[in-house]
Every structure is written in C-alpha cells, then in structure tokens.
Amino acid sequence: MLSACTYLILFNSARKDSESRGFFGGDMARITVEDCQERVDNRFLLVQMAIKRVRQYREGYEALIDSRNKEVVTALREIAAGKVMPDDPTYYRPLPEGAVLEED
C-alpha cells in the first residue's frame, strides 16, 4: 500500500513526464473548474449539473458540442460554453458579447 506522500511523488513525476503528450500518453483535456465557474457561480451546483449531464449521455442524449473526450469532460465543456445552464438563472453568467470559448 502506498502512503499519501509516495502517491503524490509518483503522481507528480508521471505528470512531469507527460506534459507534452497528455497524462499517461492520451490527449489531455484542457478544461478546468475555473473555466466553468466563469459561467456558473456555485461549485456545488456545477458538480450537480455535470453529473446530471453525464447521466443524460448514458440515457442516450447527444452531446451539444463536438468532443472526443470522456463524458464528464464533455459535460464541463458544455457548461463552460454556455450550452448547459442551471435552472436558477441567478447562478448563471453569460459569455461577454463577442467572446469565444477556447478549444484545444
């Protein structure tokens, strides 16, 4: 069993080795929670929205954006792009006029 310290060292060394080619050799998703928080103010709500969207994919719903990433990353991309919005509009901040979401 690895201690937390050993795990952290292994994780960081793997991350440094894979910066140019993605974590563990795959394509790395270029989306962060901070990107999504520019649209949705509440982290708890953001997680709930992403979970709901992943469940919708698994029920057969189509993605609203083109993405080759895993379901959760696609859900976060949709939220950051403003394609998925919370039920309560007070938590939503629209994209500024003329702004475009960066793609990887």
ChimeraX attribute file (.defattr): number of C-alpha atoms within 10 A of each C-alpha:
attribute: neighborCount
match mode: 1-to-1
recipient: residues
	/A:1	5
	/A:2	8
	/A:3	7
	/A:4	9
	/A:5	9
	/A:6	11
	/A:7	12
	/A:8	12
	/A:9	11
	/A:10	12
	/A:11	12
	/A:12	12
	/A:13	11
	/A:14	13
	/A:15	14
	/A:16	11
	/A:17	13
	/A:18	16
	/A:19	12
	/A:20	11
	/A:21	11
	/A:22	15
	/A:23	16
	/A:24	12
	/A:25	11
	/A:26	9
	/A:27	14
	/A:28	15
	/A:29	16
	/A:30	12
	/A:31	16
	/A:32	12
	/A:33	15
	/A:34	12
	/A:35	17
	/A:36	20
	/A:37	17
	/A:38	16
	/A:39	21
	/A:40	26
	/A:41	15
	/A:42	12
	/A:43	13
	/A:44	9
	/A:45	14
	/A:46	21
	/A:47	15
	/A:48	12
	/A:49	20
	/A:50	21
	/A:51	15
	/A:52	13
	/A:53	22
	/A:54	20
	/A:55	14
	/A:56	15
	/A:57	15
	/A:58	10
	/A:59	9
	/A:60	8
	/A:61	11
	/A:62	10
	/A:63	16
	/A:64	14
	/A:65	12
	/A:66	10
	/A:67	14
	/A:68	10
	/A:69	13
	/A:70	10
	/A:71	19
	/A:72	17
	/A:73	18
	/A:74	23
	/A:75	27
	/A:76	24
	/A:77	28
	/A:78	21
	/A:79	25
	/A:80	25
	/A:81	22
	/A:82	19
	/A:83	12
	/A:84	19
	/A:85	19
	/A:86	16
	/A:87	10
	/A:88	7
	/A:89	10
	/A:90	9
	/A:91	15
	/A:92	18
	/A:93	14
	/A:94	14
	/A:95	14
	/A:96	7
	/A:97	6
	/A:98	5
	/A:99	8
	/A:100	9
	/A:101	11
	/A:102	10
	/A:103	10
	/A:104	8
